[in-house]
Amino acid sequence: MEKIKRFVTEHPQWTSWIVLAIGMVAILVWSARDVGLLPGQWAALIIATILVAGLAVWIIGWEDEEDAPAEDASAEDVSAEDVSAEDVSAADADAEEPAEDVAADSSESEA
C-alpha cells in the first residue's frame, strides 16, 4: 500500500491517466455491451479509449506547465518590491532634467 501511495504522489499524471482510462473503459464496455462487437473491435475501441484518456491528461498537464512560470515570475516580483525607498529616491535624483519647451524657443527666435 505504501508503494501505491508513493507512486501516486511521485507520478500524478500517470495516476490520472490510469484512473481516467479505467473509468472510460468501464463506460465504454457498459454502453456498448449489447452492440455485438467482435473481439478485435473491442480491442481497438479499448486501446483507442486508453489513448484518448492519456491525451486528455497530457493536454490538462499543459495548464500545470503554464502555471509554473507564472509562479516563478511572481517570486521575481516580490524580490523587486524589496527595493528600499532610498534606492528609488537615488534613482529619481539621477534622472535627467526635463527638456525645455520647444514651442517657447521657436516663438523667441521669430521675434
Secondary structure, 3 states (H helix, E strand, C coil): CHHHHHHHHHCHHHHHHHHHHHHHHHHHHHHCCCCCCCHHHHHHHHHHHHHHHHHHHHHHHHHHHHHHHHHHHHHHHHHHHCCCHHHHHHHHHHCCCCCCCHHHHHHHHHC
